[in-house]
Amino acid sequence: MRSFVHVLVNTAFANITTSYLWFGLTFWIYLETENVIATGVIGGAYMLFIALFSMFFGTLVDRFRKKAVMAWATLAAFVVFCLDAVFYFLLGEERMVDLTEPWFWIFAVVMLAGAVVEQLRNIALSTTVTLLVPVEKHANANGLVGTVQGLAFLVTSVFSGLSIGFLGMGGTILIALVAIALSLVHLLAIRIPEREIVHAEGQPRWVDVAGGVRAVRLVPGLLTLILFTTLNNLVGGVYMALMDPYGLEMFSVEMWGIWLAVTSTGFIVGGMVIAKVGLGRNPIRTMLLIAAFIGLVGAVFALREWAWLYVAGMWVYMCFVPAVEAAEQTVIQKVTPYEKQGRVFGFAMTFEAASAPITSFLIAPIAQLWVIPYMRLEDGQRRWSWLLGEGDARGIGLVFLVAGVVAVALALSGFLLPAYRTLSKQFTTDGQGAATNEPASSEGLISPVEARAGFDEPATPDHSPER
């Protein structure tokens, strides 16, 4: 458990670095251009990169030891950010913010590539829960993950806004380089007890899409769970594209960063509650109920252009997001054999991450070119003022309302699916099949119980034919 806490804290510190750059880039480009298409494309591209590389990342997690994967990911991100810093300072900020030239887009894509490589650590972190934490404490450990992510979001929100406001993009990049270097040094000092990795089907290919698909299909209902989360993320892409522009309409960049930090305490509160009490006997039921509630909150927190309503609504929204994430991770960790979890998490992330950019790429231009201008016309204000009030950002408020209603309908419909009953029954049945998380059909493999036994040094691999 001590090793898990060290890994968790180190991953949080690394995530702070990438989120710090991510928020800084979003704040900076919106302040320079006041164009939600630019912020929507940046957000969509980030999730699209994650979708494209998640299966590859999942295969790496299953193929190599977790500490090695995390270290190489951190080093790769550091190198990429260094290259981007050189590019930025050579061209200068004035040329960089001209969206008609390719320089900003090159700069943004390279930065997002470094941030995406860092996501490899998050897949590895999910498997270390199985490796280092007893199965009955998985939900609590996943709650701790949500708490730490919320803390990272809080710190990032404050410092990104202040950094862009006072230091600009150049100073922000330099601070991030120092932080990620420190996280790498700390990671190298952590010891993760893990035996030699042996695979049920031999050494997996570098991008084992087929293996990920097979692992998911072996568990009845798991594919439906992933598809549901994917559809839910389609709606989440709306908020990803428009939350920051809406906040920056009401606050300065420095104040918006501070308010983002305040609302991100919701992540911490929600994660701590899960870490304390868990997710109940059936995390899938918990996930659907909370997803419906989150949709309701998202529909109402912009009904009026009131700063207090938006901030309070975002805080409640963020309180419940960790529960949805923790529920999915807890189910996968229990019903999937340990030696295949990297590919299953990679498979899930591929589809779930791909859904958000689809919405972002669609919603940002629609909001910028049609909805926002329409809601600023006299006709739009007259038709919708009874519901949405008046203000400059009523177009974004209308988009939030529609997305929230869709999210509620989607979550409640999940209870009607046969896969909900199938997967719920399998999860709550201990000692049968995949629910035990033991690779019973693969003789000689290392189970999570063995892996957690505390092997400080790798065991010598057995190369006999039986092995």
C-alpha positions as CSV (number, residue, x, y, z in Angstrom):
1,M,0.0,0.0,0.0
2,R,2.9,2.3,0.7
3,S,4.2,1.7,-2.8
4,F,0.8,2.5,-4.2
5,V,0.6,5.8,-2.4
6,H,4.1,6.8,-3.7
7,V,3.1,5.9,-7.2
8,L,-0.2,7.8,-6.8
9,V,1.5,11.0,-5.5
10,N,4.1,10.9,-8.3
11,T,1.5,10.4,-11.0
12,A,-0.5,13.3,-9.5
13,F,2.6,15.6,-9.7
14,A,3.2,14.6,-13.3
15,N,-0.4,15.2,-14.2
16,I,-0.2,18.6,-12.6
17,T,2.6,19.5,-15.1
18,T,0.6,18.4,-18.2
19,S,-2.6,19.9,-16.9
20,Y,-0.8,23.1,-16.1
21,L,0.4,23.4,-19.7
22,W,-3.0,22.2,-21.0
23,F,-5.0,24.9,-19.1
24,G,-2.3,27.5,-19.9
25,L,-2.6,26.8,-23.6
26,T,-6.4,27.0,-23.6
27,F,-6.5,30.2,-21.5
28,W,-3.7,31.8,-23.6
29,I,-5.2,31.1,-27.0
30,Y,-8.7,32.2,-26.0
31,L,-7.5,35.5,-24.6
32,E,-5.4,36.2,-27.7
33,T,-8.1,35.2,-30.2
34,E,-11.5,35.1,-28.3
35,N,-12.4,32.2,-30.7
36,V,-14.1,29.1,-29.2
37,I,-13.3,27.2,-32.4
38,A,-9.6,27.3,-31.5
39,T,-10.2,26.1,-27.9
40,G,-12.6,23.4,-29.2
41,V,-10.1,22.1,-31.7
42,I,-7.4,22.0,-29.1
43,G,-9.6,20.1,-26.7
44,G,-10.8,17.8,-29.4
45,A,-7.3,17.1,-30.7
46,Y,-6.1,16.2,-27.2
47,M,-8.8,13.6,-26.8
48,L,-8.3,12.3,-30.4
49,F,-4.6,11.8,-29.7
50,I,-5.5,9.8,-26.6
51,A,-8.0,7.7,-28.6
52,L,-5.4,6.9,-31.3
53,F,-2.7,5.8,-28.9
54,S,-4.6,4.2,-26.1
55,M,-4.4,0.6,-27.4
56,F,-0.7,1.0,-28.0
57,F,-0.3,2.4,-24.5
58,G,-2.4,-0.5,-23.0
59,T,-0.2,-3.1,-24.8
60,L,2.9,-1.5,-23.4
61,V,1.5,-1.6,-19.9
62,D,0.9,-5.4,-20.3
63,R,4.2,-6.0,-22.0
64,F,6.6,-4.3,-19.6
65,R,6.9,-3.6,-15.9
66,K,4.8,-0.7,-14.7
67,K,7.7,1.4,-13.3
68,A,9.6,1.2,-16.5
69,V,6.6,2.2,-18.5
70,M,6.0,5.2,-16.3
71,A,9.6,6.3,-16.4
72,W,9.9,6.2,-20.2
73,A,6.6,8.0,-20.5
74,T,7.8,10.8,-18.3
75,L,11.1,11.1,-20.1
76,A,9.4,11.2,-23.5
77,A,7.0,13.9,-22.4
78,F,10.0,16.0,-21.0
79,V,11.8,15.7,-24.3
80,V,8.8,16.7,-26.4
81,F,8.1,19.8,-24.1
82,C,11.7,20.8,-24.5
83,L,11.4,20.8,-28.3
84,D,8.2,22.8,-28.1
85,A,9.9,25.4,-25.8
86,V,12.7,25.9,-28.3
87,F,10.2,26.3,-31.1
88,Y,8.2,28.9,-29.1
89,F,11.1,31.0,-28.2
90,L,12.6,30.9,-31.7
91,L,9.4,32.2,-33.4
92,G,8.2,34.5,-30.7
93,E,4.7,35.0,-29.3
94,E,3.6,37.6,-31.9
95,R,3.9,35.1,-34.8
96,M,2.6,32.2,-32.7
97,V,-0.9,33.7,-32.1
98,D,-1.7,34.2,-35.8
99,L,-4.2,31.4,-36.5
100,T,-3.8,32.0,-40.2
101,E,-0.2,30.8,-40.0
102,P,0.7,27.2,-39.2
103,W,3.0,28.0,-36.3
104,F,0.4,28.0,-33.5
105,W,-1.1,24.7,-34.7
106,I,2.4,23.1,-34.8
107,F,3.1,24.4,-31.4
108,A,-0.2,23.1,-30.0
109,V,0.0,19.7,-31.6
110,V,3.5,19.1,-30.3
111,M,2.5,20.2,-26.8
112,L,-0.5,18.0,-26.8
113,A,1.6,15.0,-28.0
114,G,3.7,15.4,-24.9
115,A,0.6,15.6,-22.7
116,V,-0.8,12.5,-24.4
117,V,2.3,10.4,-23.8
118,E,1.9,11.3,-20.1
119,Q,-1.5,9.6,-20.2
120,L,0.3,6.3,-20.5
121,R,1.0,6.7,-16.8
122,N,-2.7,6.8,-16.0
123,I,-3.3,3.4,-17.6
124,A,-0.4,2.0,-15.7
125,L,-1.7,3.5,-12.5
126,S,-5.1,1.7,-12.9
127,T,-3.3,-1.6,-13.1
128,T,-1.2,-0.9,-10.0
129,V,-4.4,-0.8,-8.0
130,T,-4.9,-4.5,-8.8
131,L,-1.2,-5.2,-8.2
132,L,-0.8,-3.4,-4.9
133,V,-4.3,-3.1,-3.3
134,P,-6.5,-5.9,-1.9
135,V,-9.6,-6.5,-4.1
136,E,-12.1,-5.4,-1.5
137,K,-10.3,-2.0,-1.3
138,H,-10.3,-1.3,-5.1
139,A,-13.2,1.1,-5.0
140,N,-11.5,3.0,-2.1
141,A,-8.2,3.1,-3.9
142,N,-10.0,4.4,-7.0
143,G,-11.5,7.1,-4.9
144,L,-8.1,8.1,-3.8
145,V,-7.1,8.4,-7.4
146,G,-10.1,10.8,-7.9
147,T,-9.0,12.8,-4.8
148,V,-5.5,13.2,-6.1
149,Q,-6.7,14.2,-9.6
150,G,-8.9,16.8,-8.0
151,L,-6.0,18.2,-6.0
152,A,-4.0,18.3,-9.2
153,F,-6.9,20.1,-10.9
154,L,-7.1,22.6,-8.1
155,V,-3.4,23.5,-8.1
156,T,-3.3,23.6,-11.9
157,S,-6.3,25.9,-12.2
158,V,-4.8,28.5,-9.9
159,F,-1.3,28.4,-11.3
160,S,-2.3,28.2,-14.9
161,G,-4.4,31.3,-14.7
162,L,-1.9,33.3,-12.6
163,S,1.0,32.0,-14.8
164,I,-0.6,33.1,-18.1
165,G,-1.8,36.4,-16.6
166,F,1.6,37.4,-15.1
167,L,4.3,35.4,-17.0
168,G,2.7,34.5,-20.3
169,M,3.1,31.3,-22.2
170,G,6.9,31.3,-22.2
171,G,7.2,31.4,-18.5
172,T,4.6,28.7,-18.2
173,I,6.5,26.4,-20.4
174,L,9.7,26.8,-18.4
175,I,8.0,26.1,-15.1
176,A,6.5,23.0,-16.5
177,L,9.9,21.6,-17.7
178,V,11.3,22.0,-14.2
179,A,8.3,20.2,-12.6
180,I,8.3,17.2,-15.0
181,A,12.1,16.8,-14.4
182,L,11.5,16.6,-10.7
183,S,8.7,14.0,-11.1
184,L,11.0,11.8,-13.1
185,V,13.7,11.9,-10.4
186,H,11.2,11.0,-7.7
187,L,9.7,8.2,-9.8
188,L,13.1,6.5,-10.2
189,A,13.4,6.3,-6.4
190,I,10.1,4.4,-6.0
191,R,10.2,0.6,-5.7
192,I,7.2,-1.3,-7.2
193,P,7.2,-5.0,-6.2
194,E,6.4,-6.9,-9.4
195,R,7.5,-10.3,-10.7
196,E,8.7,-11.2,-14.2
197,I,5.7,-10.7,-16.5
198,V,4.4,-13.9,-18.2
199,H,1.5,-13.7,-20.6
200,A,-1.3,-16.2,-21.2
201,E,-1.0,-15.9,-25.0
202,G,2.8,-15.3,-25.2
203,Q,4.3,-11.9,-25.8
204,P,1.6,-9.5,-27.1
205,R,2.1,-7.5,-30.2
206,W,3.1,-3.8,-29.9
207,V,-0.5,-2.8,-30.7
208,D,-2.7,-5.7,-29.6
209,V,-6.1,-4.5,-30.7
210,A,-7.4,-8.1,-31.2
211,G,-6.2,-9.1,-27.7
212,G,-8.0,-6.1,-26.2
213,V,-11.2,-6.9,-28.0
214,R,-11.0,-10.6,-26.9
215,A,-10.4,-9.6,-23.3
216,V,-13.4,-7.3,-23.3
217,R,-15.7,-9.8,-25.1
218,L,-14.9,-12.6,-22.6
219,V,-16.7,-10.7,-19.9
220,P,-20.5,-10.5,-20.7
221,G,-21.8,-7.0,-20.6
222,L,-18.4,-5.3,-20.3
223,L,-18.5,-4.1,-23.9
224,T,-21.9,-2.5,-23.3
225,L,-20.5,-0.7,-20.2
226,I,-17.6,0.7,-22.3
227,L,-20.0,1.8,-25.0
228,F,-22.3,3.5,-22.5
229,T,-19.4,5.4,-21.1
230,T,-18.4,6.3,-24.6
231,L,-21.9,7.8,-25.3
232,N,-21.7,9.6,-22.0
233,N,-18.4,11.1,-23.0
234,L,-20.0,12.3,-26.3
235,V,-22.1,14.6,-24.1
236,G,-19.1,15.5,-22.0
237,G,-17.3,16.8,-25.1
238,V,-19.8,19.7,-25.0
239,Y,-18.6,20.8,-21.6
240,M,-15.0,20.3,-22.5
241,A,-15.3,22.6,-25.5
242,L,-17.3,25.4,-23.9
243,M,-16.7,25.5,-20.1
244,D,-13.6,27.6,-20.3
245,P,-15.0,30.1,-22.8
246,Y,-18.1,30.5,-20.7
247,G,-16.1,31.1,-17.6
248,L,-13.8,33.6,-19.3
249,E,-16.8,35.6,-20.4
250,M,-17.6,36.3,-16.8
251,F,-14.1,36.5,-15.2
252,S,-10.6,37.6,-15.9
253,V,-8.1,34.9,-16.7
254,E,-6.6,35.2,-13.2
255,M,-10.0,35.0,-11.4
256,W,-11.2,32.2,-13.7
257,G,-8.2,30.2,-12.7
258,I,-8.9,30.8,-9.0
259,W,-12.6,29.8,-9.4
260,L,-11.6,26.7,-11.3
261,A,-9.5,25.8,-8.3
262,V,-12.4,26.4,-6.0
263,T,-14.7,24.2,-8.1
264,S,-12.1,21.5,-8.4
265,T,-12.3,20.9,-4.6
266,G,-15.4,19.0,-5.6
267,F,-13.1,16.4,-7.1
268,I,-11.3,16.1,-3.8
269,V,-14.5,15.9,-1.8
270,G,-16.1,13.3,-4.1
271,G,-12.9,11.2,-4.2
272,M,-12.5,11.3,-0.4
273,V,-16.1,10.1,0.0
274,I,-15.5,7.2,-2.3
275,A,-12.2,6.4,-0.6
276,K,-14.1,6.3,2.7
277,V,-17.4,4.5,1.9
278,G,-16.7,2.9,-1.5
279,L,-19.3,2.6,-4.3
280,G,-21.8,0.2,-2.7
281,R,-22.5,-3.4,-3.6
282,N,-23.2,-2.6,-7.2
283,P,-21.0,0.1,-8.6
284,I,-22.7,-0.1,-12.0
285,R,-26.1,1.0,-10.5
286,T,-24.3,3.8,-8.6
287,M,-22.6,4.9,-11.8
288,L,-25.9,5.2,-13.8
289,L,-27.7,7.1,-11.0
290,I,-24.8,9.5,-10.6
291,A,-24.5,10.0,-14.4
292,A,-28.1,11.0,-14.6
293,F,-27.6,13.5,-11.7
294,I,-24.5,15.0,-13.4
295,G,-26.6,15.6,-16.5
296,L,-29.2,17.4,-14.5
297,V,-26.6,19.6,-12.9
298,G,-25.1,20.4,-16.3
299,A,-28.5,21.4,-17.7
300,V,-29.2,24.0,-15.0
301,F,-25.9,25.6,-14.0
302,A,-26.0,28.0,-16.9
303,L,-29.8,28.8,-17.0
304,R,-28.9,32.3,-15.9
305,E,-25.6,34.2,-16.5
306,W,-25.0,34.3,-12.8
307,A,-21.4,33.7,-11.7
308,W,-22.4,32.1,-8.4
309,L,-24.8,29.7,-10.2
310,Y,-22.1,28.6,-12.6
311,V,-19.4,28.2,-9.9
312,A,-21.8,26.3,-7.5
313,G,-23.0,24.1,-10.3
314,M,-19.5,23.2,-11.5
315,W,-18.5,22.3,-7.9
316,V,-21.4,19.9,-7.5
317,Y,-20.7,18.6,-11.0
318,M,-17.1,17.8,-10.1
319,C,-18.1,16.2,-6.8
320,F,-19.8,13.4,-8.7
321,V,-17.5,12.9,-11.7
322,P,-14.9,10.8,-9.7
323,A,-17.7,8.3,-8.8
324,V,-18.4,7.6,-12.5
325,E,-14.7,7.1,-13.3
326,A,-14.1,5.0,-10.1
327,A,-17.1,2.8,-10.8
328,E,-15.9,1.8,-14.3
329,Q,-12.4,1.2,-13.1
330,T,-13.5,-0.9,-10.2
331,V,-15.6,-3.1,-12.4
332,I,-12.8,-3.6,-14.9
333,Q,-10.3,-4.4,-12.2
334,K,-12.5,-7.1,-10.7
335,V,-13.9,-8.9,-13.8
336,T,-10.7,-8.8,-16.0
337,P,-7.6,-10.9,-15.4
338,Y,-4.6,-8.8,-14.2
339,E,-2.3,-9.7,-17.1
340,K,-4.8,-8.3,-19.6
341,Q,-6.0,-5.2,-17.8
342,G,-3.6,-2.8,-19.6
343,R,-5.2,-3.7,-23.0
344,V,-8.7,-3.6,-21.6
345,F,-8.1,-0.1,-20.1
346,G,-6.5,0.9,-23.3
347,F,-9.5,-0.4,-25.3
348,A,-11.9,1.5,-23.1
349,M,-9.9,4.7,-23.3
350,T,-9.7,4.4,-27.1
351,F,-13.4,4.6,-27.5
352,E,-14.2,6.9,-24.6
353,A,-11.5,9.4,-25.6
354,A,-12.6,9.3,-29.2
355,S,-16.1,10.3,-28.4
356,A,-15.3,13.7,-26.7
357,P,-13.4,15.2,-29.7
358,I,-16.2,14.3,-32.1
359,T,-18.6,16.4,-30.0
360,S,-16.0,19.2,-29.5
361,F,-15.2,19.4,-33.2
362,L,-18.9,19.6,-34.0
363,I,-20.1,21.8,-31.1
364,A,-17.4,24.5,-31.1
365,P,-18.1,25.6,-34.7
366,I,-21.9,25.3,-34.3
367,A,-21.8,27.4,-31.1
368,Q,-19.4,30.0,-32.6
369,L,-21.1,30.4,-36.0
370,W,-24.8,29.8,-35.3
371,V,-26.0,29.4,-31.7
372,I,-24.0,32.2,-30.0
373,P,-24.8,34.8,-32.8
374,Y,-28.5,33.7,-32.8
375,M,-28.9,34.1,-29.1
376,R,-27.5,37.6,-29.3
377,L,-30.1,38.7,-31.8
378,E,-33.4,40.2,-30.7
379,D,-35.4,37.2,-32.0
380,G,-33.2,34.7,-30.1
381,Q,-33.4,36.7,-26.9
382,R,-37.2,37.0,-27.1
383,R,-37.7,33.3,-27.7
384,W,-35.4,32.0,-25.0
385,S,-35.2,34.7,-22.3
386,W,-38.0,33.1,-20.3
387,L,-35.8,30.0,-19.8
388,L,-32.2,31.3,-20.1
389,G,-32.5,34.9,-19.1
390,E,-30.4,37.6,-20.7
391,G,-26.6,38.0,-21.3
392,D,-23.8,37.8,-23.8
393,A,-23.2,34.0,-23.3
394,R,-26.8,32.8,-23.6
395,G,-25.9,30.7,-26.7
396,I,-23.5,28.6,-24.6
397,G,-26.1,28.3,-21.9
398,L,-28.6,26.8,-24.5
399,V,-26.0,24.3,-25.6
400,F,-25.3,23.3,-22.0
401,L,-29.1,22.8,-21.4
402,V,-29.6,20.5,-24.4
403,A,-26.5,18.5,-23.5
404,G,-27.6,18.0,-19.9
405,V,-31.1,16.7,-20.9
406,V,-29.5,14.2,-23.3
407,A,-27.2,13.0,-20.6
408,V,-30.1,12.4,-18.2
409,A,-32.0,10.4,-20.8
410,L,-29.0,8.4,-21.7
411,A,-28.1,7.4,-18.1
412,L,-31.7,6.4,-17.2
413,S,-32.0,4.3,-20.4
414,G,-29.0,2.3,-19.2
415,F,-31.1,0.6,-16.5
416,L,-33.2,-1.0,-19.3
417,L,-30.4,-2.8,-21.0
418,P,-29.9,-6.5,-20.5
419,A,-26.2,-6.0,-20.1
420,Y,-26.8,-3.9,-17.0
421,R,-28.4,-6.9,-15.3
422,T,-25.8,-9.3,-16.6
423,L,-22.7,-7.4,-15.5
424,S,-24.3,-6.4,-12.2
425,K,-24.9,-10.1,-11.4
426,Q,-21.4,-11.0,-12.4
427,F,-19.8,-8.3,-10.4
428,T,-21.7,-9.1,-7.2
429,T,-21.0,-12.8,-7.5
430,D,-17.8,-13.7,-5.8
431,G,-15.6,-16.7,-6.6
432,Q,-17.0,-17.4,-10.0
433,G,-15.3,-16.9,-13.3
434,A,-13.8,-13.5,-14.1
435,A,-15.4,-12.0,-11.0
436,T,-12.6,-13.3,-8.9
437,N,-10.0,-11.6,-11.1
438,E,-7.9,-14.8,-11.1
439,P,-6.6,-16.1,-14.4
440,A,-7.7,-19.6,-13.5
441,S,-7.5,-20.9,-17.1
442,S,-3.8,-19.9,-17.6
443,E,-1.6,-22.3,-15.6
444,G,1.6,-20.7,-14.3
445,L,0.5,-17.1,-14.6
446,I,1.0,-14.7,-11.8
447,S,-2.3,-13.7,-10.1
448,P,-2.9,-10.4,-8.5
449,V,-2.7,-12.1,-5.1
450,E,0.8,-13.4,-5.9
451,A,1.8,-10.1,-7.4
452,R,0.8,-8.3,-4.2
453,A,2.8,-10.6,-2.0
454,G,5.7,-8.2,-1.8
455,F,8.4,-9.3,-4.3
456,D,11.0,-6.5,-4.1
457,E,13.2,-8.2,-6.8
458,P,12.0,-9.8,-10.1
459,A,11.9,-13.6,-9.9
460,T,14.0,-15.6,-12.3
461,P,11.7,-16.5,-15.2
462,D,11.1,-20.2,-15.7
463,H,11.7,-21.1,-19.4
464,S,10.6,-24.8,-19.2
465,P,8.1,-26.0,-21.8
466,E,5.3,-26.1,-19.2
467,R,5.9,-22.5,-18.3
